[in-house]
């Protein structure tokens, strides 16, 4: 029998080929690592200033192609004790909460347990019977006309450092005597609408939104440090404090006593939000049908499309589709973006509103998209509670008549049953003012015969009403864009 001897030249060539592959692979890995290091260094250069001196700061996470490629923390989570921010630091992410509520509703819809066309009173009969029904779809897309609780409670005498509970936010809707507009006629951000959606989840599933999201979202995704806060007294380990900078340059702690699941009050980390953004690509939790529904923008009654979907905004950045949202509360500033075609996601969580979280996300995106840094912004960005943007309400600009009635006729007490509060209109010299037991004295500036304005953001427009005889019977407040036509009756 002939024994075949191996061809040594062939073996040598194969050996050299394998060695070459290994070298090529190692070179590719090294190149990729070098690129990652360069990008990380560029990101560090954006935010290392927060490490230069005692200062609030931010945590961030970047995901690409289904994995975390960068996680960082800069600055201090707690100035009093010098505790540093890490990617595991827990932040109040504010309105980033809405996308979790949105997916909850989308999942219940795809399961057939809720219909978008359902009147919300089907689930929450405590709501007043208003002329036009408000549907689940109206609430999801911010087209309901429901008043926004931050502004409404402010008119009612609440301050943002007060204890504000979930039931108090629902009460804004339960006591409403009118809407800002006919449902479906406009798109106007309403935190209250998302608190109502959280209550719908409870009425349908028998679980609070906090319980449902823990079982259906946070647990399956491994978001072990995320939860909706339902009690402001809860001790949350490794939690960041919020800080605002005064005109004197000193940092001041901002009280965060809000518990408003649905619209707000999700406490989470950069690491956990990275897991959430990865799920936008994998669709492992929630399912493709619910995620597709979640990304469907709303429509107004006239057929026009609004960019808001289920707790997220749909838009584009430099022609690249994206889904995004911002958050702002108690000096926390947060922002997330996911770009499905690039499979790129970024989360930035800051514990001071002096830090522009959206700008940070844009700058990081430019680095990972290999584009030059630009000062342009995404073309879809949600508005936040009016306290974060106090100039949203416009002052009346009608010229005043040449002959005005005496200011003394407006002096009286006025009451809103909707808000459960009273104001006294007083006069000091030639200046009229609103006086509230908690808010103090708010001077008014006359614009027309019966119209006034003030420097207070939630009381920008006050119009007095008269009966057929010409007597003052009350006034109407258009506090900000999200709270219109709130009526106060003159007390007899």
C-alpha positions as CSV (number, residue, x, y, z in Angstrom):
1,X,0.0,0.0,0.0
2,X,1.3,3.4,-1.0
3,X,1.5,5.9,1.9
4,X,0.8,9.4,0.8
5,X,3.2,11.9,2.3
6,X,1.9,15.4,3.2
7,X,2.8,18.2,0.8
8,X,4.9,20.4,3.1
9,X,4.6,23.4,0.8
10,X,0.8,23.3,1.1
11,X,1.0,23.0,4.9
12,X,3.3,25.9,5.1
13,X,1.0,28.0,3.0
14,X,-2.0,27.1,5.2
15,X,0.0,27.9,8.3
16,X,1.0,31.2,7.0
17,X,-2.6,31.9,5.9
18,X,-3.9,31.2,9.4
19,X,-1.2,33.3,10.9
20,X,-2.1,36.1,8.5
21,X,-5.8,35.9,9.5
22,X,-4.9,36.1,13.1
23,X,-2.7,39.1,12.5
24,X,-5.4,40.7,10.4
25,X,-8.0,40.0,13.1
26,X,-5.8,41.4,15.8
27,X,-5.0,44.4,13.7
28,X,-8.8,45.0,13.2
29,X,-9.5,44.6,16.9
30,X,-6.6,47.0,17.7
31,X,-7.9,49.5,15.1
32,X,-11.4,49.3,16.5
33,X,-10.1,49.7,20.0
34,X,-8.0,52.7,19.0
35,X,-11.0,54.3,17.4
36,X,-13.1,53.6,20.5
37,X,-10.3,55.2,22.7
38,X,-10.2,58.3,20.4
39,X,-14.0,58.7,20.6
40,X,-14.0,58.2,24.4
41,X,-11.3,60.8,24.7
42,X,-13.3,63.2,22.7
43,X,-16.3,62.7,24.9
44,X,-14.2,63.1,28.0
45,X,-13.0,66.4,26.6
46,X,-16.6,67.6,26.5
47,X,-17.4,67.0,30.1
48,X,-14.2,66.8,32.1
49,X,-14.7,70.4,33.2
50,X,-17.3,69.1,35.7
51,X,-14.4,67.2,37.5
52,X,-12.2,70.3,37.7
53,X,-13.9,71.7,40.7
54,X,-16.8,70.7,43.1
55,X,-19.8,70.8,40.7
56,X,-22.9,68.9,39.7
57,X,-22.4,66.9,36.6
58,X,-23.8,64.1,34.5
59,X,-23.7,60.4,33.7
60,X,-23.9,59.1,30.2
61,X,-24.1,55.9,28.2
62,X,-23.6,55.2,24.5
63,X,-24.8,52.0,22.8
64,X,-23.9,50.9,19.3
65,X,-25.1,47.8,17.4
66,X,-26.7,46.3,20.5
67,X,-23.9,46.8,23.0
68,X,-22.6,49.5,25.4
69,X,-19.5,51.2,23.9
70,X,-19.1,54.0,26.5
71,X,-20.3,54.7,30.0
72,X,-19.1,57.6,32.1
73,X,-19.7,59.8,35.1
74,X,-18.5,63.4,35.7
75,X,-18.9,65.7,38.6
76,X,-20.6,65.2,41.9
77,X,-23.9,63.4,42.8
78,X,-23.8,65.1,46.2
79,X,-21.9,68.3,46.8
80,X,-22.3,68.1,50.6
81,X,-20.5,64.8,50.9
82,X,-18.3,64.9,47.8
83,X,-19.9,61.8,46.3
84,X,-18.9,61.3,42.6
85,X,-21.3,60.6,39.8
86,X,-20.9,57.2,38.1
87,X,-22.9,55.4,35.4
88,X,-24.7,53.6,38.3
89,X,-25.8,56.9,40.0
90,X,-29.6,57.1,40.2
91,X,-31.2,60.2,38.8
92,X,-34.8,61.5,38.7
93,X,-35.2,61.2,34.9
94,X,-38.4,63.4,34.9
95,X,-40.3,63.2,31.6
96,X,-38.1,60.4,30.1
97,X,-40.7,58.4,32.2
98,X,-43.3,58.9,29.5
99,X,-41.8,56.5,27.0
100,X,-42.2,53.7,29.6
101,X,-45.9,54.6,30.1
102,X,-46.2,54.8,26.3
103,X,-44.9,51.3,25.8
104,X,-47.2,50.0,28.6
105,X,-50.2,51.4,26.7
106,X,-49.0,50.1,23.4
107,X,-48.6,46.6,24.8
108,X,-52.1,46.7,26.3
109,X,-53.5,47.8,23.0
110,X,-51.7,45.0,21.0
111,X,-52.9,42.5,23.6
112,X,-56.5,43.7,23.0
113,X,-57.0,44.9,26.5
114,X,-57.4,48.6,25.6
115,X,-58.5,50.4,22.4
116,X,-57.0,53.7,21.3
117,X,-60.5,54.8,20.5
118,X,-61.9,54.1,24.0
119,X,-63.2,57.1,25.9
120,X,-60.9,57.3,29.0
121,X,-64.0,57.5,31.2
122,X,-64.6,53.8,30.3
123,X,-61.7,53.2,32.7
124,X,-61.8,56.3,34.9
125,X,-65.5,57.2,35.4
126,X,-64.5,59.8,38.1
127,X,-63.6,62.1,35.2
128,X,-66.1,64.9,34.6
129,X,-68.5,64.3,31.7
130,X,-67.4,67.1,29.3
131,X,-69.0,67.8,25.9
132,X,-66.4,65.9,23.9
133,X,-65.0,62.5,24.8
134,X,-61.3,62.2,25.5
135,X,-59.8,59.0,24.1
136,X,-56.7,57.0,25.0
137,X,-55.3,58.1,21.7
138,X,-55.8,61.8,22.6
139,X,-53.9,61.3,25.9
140,X,-51.0,59.4,24.3
141,X,-50.4,62.0,21.6
142,X,-51.0,65.1,23.8
143,X,-54.0,66.1,21.8
144,X,-56.6,65.8,24.7
145,X,-56.8,69.4,25.8
146,X,-56.5,68.3,29.4
147,X,-54.8,70.9,31.6
148,X,-51.2,70.5,32.6
149,X,-50.8,70.0,36.3
150,X,-47.5,71.9,36.9
151,X,-49.1,75.2,35.7
152,X,-52.6,74.4,37.1
153,X,-51.3,73.6,40.6
154,X,-49.2,76.7,40.5
155,X,-52.2,78.9,39.8
156,X,-53.8,77.1,42.7
157,X,-51.1,78.2,45.1
158,X,-48.8,75.2,45.0
159,X,-45.0,75.6,44.9
160,X,-42.7,73.1,43.2
161,X,-41.0,72.3,46.5
162,X,-44.3,71.2,48.0
163,X,-45.2,67.6,48.3
164,X,-47.1,66.8,45.1
165,X,-48.7,63.3,44.9
166,X,-50.0,61.2,42.1
167,X,-53.6,61.7,43.3
168,X,-53.1,65.5,43.3
169,X,-52.0,65.4,39.7
170,X,-55.1,63.3,38.8
171,X,-57.2,65.8,40.7
172,X,-56.4,68.5,38.1
173,X,-58.3,66.4,35.6
174,X,-61.0,65.2,38.0
175,X,-62.0,68.8,38.9
176,X,-61.7,70.3,35.4
177,X,-64.7,72.3,34.3
178,X,-63.4,72.8,30.8
179,X,-60.6,71.8,28.5
180,X,-57.9,73.9,26.8
181,X,-59.4,73.0,23.4
182,X,-61.6,70.4,21.7
183,X,-59.9,67.0,21.9
184,X,-57.9,66.4,18.7
185,X,-57.9,70.0,17.6
186,X,-54.4,70.8,18.8
187,X,-51.2,69.2,20.0
188,X,-50.3,70.6,23.4
189,X,-48.0,68.8,26.0
190,X,-49.9,67.7,29.1
191,X,-48.2,65.9,32.0
192,X,-51.7,65.2,33.4
193,X,-52.6,63.2,30.4
194,X,-49.8,60.7,31.1
195,X,-50.8,60.4,34.8
196,X,-54.3,59.5,33.5
197,X,-52.7,56.8,31.3
198,X,-50.8,55.4,34.4
199,X,-54.2,55.2,36.1
200,X,-55.6,53.4,33.0
201,X,-52.8,50.8,33.4
202,X,-53.9,50.3,37.0
203,X,-57.6,49.9,36.2
204,X,-56.9,47.4,33.4
205,X,-54.2,45.3,35.0
206,X,-54.9,45.6,38.7
207,X,-51.4,46.7,39.2
208,X,-49.9,50.2,39.7
209,X,-47.7,51.4,36.9
210,X,-44.8,51.0,39.3
211,X,-45.7,47.3,39.8
212,X,-46.5,46.6,36.1
213,X,-43.3,48.2,34.7
214,X,-41.2,46.3,37.3
215,X,-42.7,43.0,36.2
216,X,-43.1,43.6,32.4
217,X,-40.2,46.0,31.6
218,X,-37.5,46.6,34.2
219,X,-37.2,43.0,35.4
220,X,-37.0,41.4,32.0
221,X,-34.5,44.0,30.8
222,X,-32.3,43.8,33.8
223,X,-32.9,47.4,34.8
224,X,-32.3,46.6,38.4
225,X,-31.8,50.2,39.6
226,X,-35.0,51.6,37.9
227,X,-38.4,52.2,39.4
228,X,-41.2,54.6,39.6
229,X,-41.2,56.5,42.9
230,X,-44.6,56.5,44.6
231,X,-43.6,57.9,48.0
232,X,-41.4,61.0,48.2
233,X,-40.0,59.8,51.6
234,X,-38.5,56.7,50.1
235,X,-34.8,56.2,50.7
236,X,-33.1,55.6,47.3
237,X,-29.5,54.5,47.7
238,X,-26.8,56.0,45.4
239,X,-29.2,58.8,44.4
240,X,-28.1,62.1,43.0
241,X,-29.3,65.4,44.4
242,X,-30.5,68.2,42.1
243,X,-28.7,71.6,42.2
244,X,-29.4,75.1,40.8
245,X,-26.8,77.9,40.6
246,X,-27.8,81.2,42.0
247,X,-26.8,84.6,40.6
248,X,-24.0,84.7,43.2
249,X,-22.5,81.5,41.6
250,X,-23.3,79.4,44.7
251,X,-25.0,76.0,44.3
252,X,-28.3,75.4,46.1
253,X,-30.1,72.1,46.7
254,X,-33.5,71.8,45.0
255,X,-36.2,69.8,46.8
256,X,-37.7,67.0,44.9
257,X,-41.0,66.0,46.6
258,X,-42.9,64.8,43.5
259,X,-44.5,61.4,43.1
260,X,-46.2,61.4,39.7
261,X,-45.8,58.0,38.0
262,X,-46.8,58.1,34.3
263,X,-45.6,61.6,33.5
264,X,-42.6,61.7,35.8
265,X,-40.9,60.2,38.8
266,X,-38.9,57.4,37.2
267,X,-35.6,57.0,39.0
268,X,-33.0,55.3,36.8
269,X,-29.3,55.2,35.8
270,X,-27.3,55.7,32.6
271,X,-26.5,52.0,32.7
272,X,-30.2,51.0,32.9
273,X,-31.2,53.4,30.2
274,X,-28.5,51.8,28.0
275,X,-30.4,48.6,28.4
276,X,-33.6,50.3,27.5
277,X,-32.1,51.8,24.3
278,X,-30.6,48.5,23.3
279,X,-34.2,47.1,23.5
280,X,-35.3,49.7,20.9
281,X,-33.1,47.7,18.5
282,X,-33.7,44.2,19.7
283,X,-37.4,44.5,20.6
284,X,-36.8,41.7,23.0
285,X,-39.2,43.1,25.6
286,X,-42.6,44.5,24.4
287,X,-42.6,42.8,21.0
288,X,-42.4,44.2,17.5
289,X,-46.1,45.1,17.2
290,X,-46.2,47.2,20.4
291,X,-42.9,48.9,19.4
292,X,-44.2,49.7,16.0
293,X,-47.4,51.2,17.5
294,X,-45.3,53.1,20.0
295,X,-43.4,54.8,17.2
296,X,-46.6,55.8,15.3
297,X,-47.1,59.6,15.4
298,X,-50.5,61.1,16.2
299,X,-52.9,62.9,14.0
300,X,-55.2,65.9,14.6
301,X,-58.8,66.1,13.6
302,X,-57.9,67.8,10.4
303,X,-55.5,64.9,9.5
304,X,-52.3,66.8,10.1
305,X,-49.5,64.7,11.7
306,X,-48.0,65.6,15.1
307,X,-44.4,64.4,15.9
308,X,-45.4,63.0,19.3
309,X,-46.0,59.3,19.5
310,X,-46.3,57.1,22.7
311,X,-44.1,59.0,25.1
312,X,-41.5,59.7,22.4
313,X,-40.9,62.2,19.7
314,X,-40.2,61.0,16.1
315,X,-38.0,63.1,14.0
316,X,-34.7,63.2,12.3
317,X,-31.2,64.6,12.7
318,X,-29.3,65.4,9.5
319,X,-31.7,63.2,7.6
320,X,-31.3,60.3,10.0
321,X,-34.5,59.0,11.7
322,X,-34.5,59.2,15.5
323,X,-36.7,58.8,18.5
324,X,-36.1,61.0,21.5
325,X,-37.4,62.7,24.6
326,X,-36.2,65.1,27.2
327,X,-36.8,65.5,30.9
328,X,-36.7,68.4,33.4
329,X,-37.7,68.6,37.0
330,X,-36.2,69.8,40.3
331,X,-33.0,70.9,38.4
332,X,-32.5,67.5,36.8
333,X,-32.0,67.7,33.0
334,X,-32.2,64.5,31.0
335,X,-32.2,63.4,27.4
336,X,-32.2,60.2,25.3
337,X,-32.0,59.5,21.6
338,X,-32.1,56.3,19.5
339,X,-31.2,56.3,15.8
340,X,-32.6,53.0,14.4
341,X,-30.7,53.0,11.1
342,X,-27.4,53.6,12.9
343,X,-28.3,51.5,15.9
344,X,-26.9,54.3,18.0
345,X,-28.4,55.3,21.3
346,X,-27.3,57.9,23.8
347,X,-28.5,58.8,27.3
348,X,-27.4,61.9,29.3
349,X,-28.6,62.4,32.9
350,X,-27.5,65.7,34.6
351,X,-28.3,66.8,38.2
352,X,-28.3,70.5,37.3
353,X,-30.4,72.4,34.8
354,X,-27.3,74.6,34.2
355,X,-26.1,71.6,32.2
356,X,-27.6,71.2,28.7
357,X,-28.4,67.5,28.4
358,X,-29.7,67.8,24.9
359,X,-26.6,69.7,23.7
360,X,-24.5,66.9,25.3
361,X,-26.4,64.2,23.4
362,X,-26.0,66.1,20.1
363,X,-22.2,66.5,20.7
364,X,-21.8,62.8,21.6
365,X,-23.8,61.8,18.5
366,X,-21.6,63.9,16.3
367,X,-18.6,62.0,17.6
368,X,-20.0,58.6,17.0
369,X,-21.5,59.5,13.6
370,X,-18.0,60.7,12.7
371,X,-19.3,64.2,11.7
372,X,-17.9,67.5,12.7
373,X,-19.4,69.0,15.8
374,X,-22.4,71.2,15.0
375,X,-24.6,73.5,17.0
376,X,-27.7,72.4,15.1
377,X,-30.4,70.6,17.1
378,X,-32.7,67.7,16.3
379,X,-35.9,68.8,14.6
380,X,-38.1,67.3,17.3
381,X,-37.8,68.3,20.9
382,X,-40.6,68.1,23.5
383,X,-41.5,71.0,25.6
384,X,-41.2,70.5,29.3
385,X,-43.3,71.8,32.3
386,X,-43.8,75.5,32.1
387,X,-41.5,76.1,35.0
388,X,-38.6,75.1,32.8
389,X,-39.8,77.5,30.1
390,X,-41.7,80.3,31.9
391,X,-42.0,82.5,28.8
392,X,-44.3,80.2,26.8
393,X,-47.3,82.4,27.5
394,X,-47.6,85.5,25.4
395,X,-48.6,88.9,26.9
396,X,-51.6,90.6,25.4
397,X,-50.5,93.3,23.0
398,X,-53.8,95.1,22.3
399,X,-53.3,98.9,22.9
400,X,-55.1,100.2,25.9
401,X,-58.1,102.5,25.4
402,X,-57.6,106.2,26.1
403,X,-60.2,106.3,28.8
404,X,-60.2,103.6,31.5
405,X,-62.5,102.9,34.5
406,X,-61.2,103.3,38.0
407,X,-59.1,100.4,39.3
408,X,-61.2,100.3,42.6
409,X,-64.0,98.5,40.9
410,X,-61.9,95.3,40.5
411,X,-61.0,95.1,44.2
412,X,-62.7,92.1,45.7
413,X,-62.2,88.4,46.5
414,X,-62.3,85.8,43.7
415,X,-62.6,82.0,44.0
416,X,-61.9,79.0,41.6
417,X,-63.9,75.9,42.5
418,X,-61.9,74.0,39.9
419,X,-58.6,74.7,41.6
420,X,-59.9,75.1,45.2
421,X,-58.2,78.4,45.7
422,X,-58.9,82.1,46.2
423,X,-57.2,85.4,45.3
424,X,-57.9,88.9,46.6
425,X,-57.5,91.8,44.2
426,X,-56.2,94.7,46.1
427,X,-55.0,98.2,45.3
428,X,-51.9,100.0,46.6
429,X,-51.6,103.5,45.3
430,X,-52.3,103.2,41.5
431,X,-51.3,99.6,41.3
432,X,-53.6,96.6,41.3
433,X,-52.4,93.3,42.6
434,X,-53.5,89.7,43.1
435,X,-52.9,88.5,46.7
436,X,-52.7,84.8,47.6
437,X,-52.1,83.3,51.0
438,X,-49.2,81.2,49.8
439,X,-47.9,83.2,46.8
440,X,-48.0,86.7,48.3
441,X,-48.6,89.9,46.4
442,X,-48.5,89.7,42.5
443,X,-48.6,93.2,40.9
444,X,-50.7,93.6,37.8
445,X,-50.1,95.7,34.8
446,X,-53.2,97.0,32.9
447,X,-53.3,96.2,29.2
448,X,-56.8,97.1,28.2
449,X,-60.0,98.1,30.0
450,X,-60.4,94.7,31.6
451,X,-57.2,92.9,30.7
452,X,-54.1,92.7,32.9
453,X,-50.8,90.9,32.9
454,X,-48.1,90.0,35.5
455,X,-44.5,89.0,35.7
456,X,-45.5,85.6,37.2
457,X,-45.2,83.0,34.5
458,X,-48.4,81.1,35.4
459,X,-50.5,84.3,35.7
460,X,-49.5,86.1,32.5
461,X,-53.0,86.9,31.4
462,X,-56.0,88.0,33.6
463,X,-59.2,89.2,32.0
464,X,-62.1,90.4,34.1
465,X,-65.7,89.5,33.1
466,X,-68.8,91.7,33.4
467,X,-72.5,90.9,33.6
468,X,-75.0,92.7,31.3
469,X,-75.2,95.6,33.7
470,X,-71.4,96.1,33.5
471,X,-70.6,94.8,37.0
472,X,-67.4,92.7,37.5
473,X,-68.5,89.1,38.1
474,X,-65.1,87.3,37.9
475,X,-61.9,86.9,36.0
476,X,-60.4,84.3,33.6
477,X,-56.8,83.2,33.9
478,X,-54.8,82.1,30.9
479,X,-51.8,81.1,33.0
480,X,-49.6,79.6,30.3
481,X,-50.1,77.9,27.0
482,X,-51.1,74.6,28.7
483,X,-53.7,76.1,31.1
484,X,-56.4,78.3,29.4
485,X,-59.6,79.8,30.5
486,X,-59.5,79.0,34.2
487,X,-62.4,80.9,35.8
488,X,-62.6,82.6,39.1
489,X,-65.9,83.9,40.4
490,X,-66.3,87.1,42.4
491,X,-67.1,86.3,46.0
492,X,-70.3,88.0,47.3
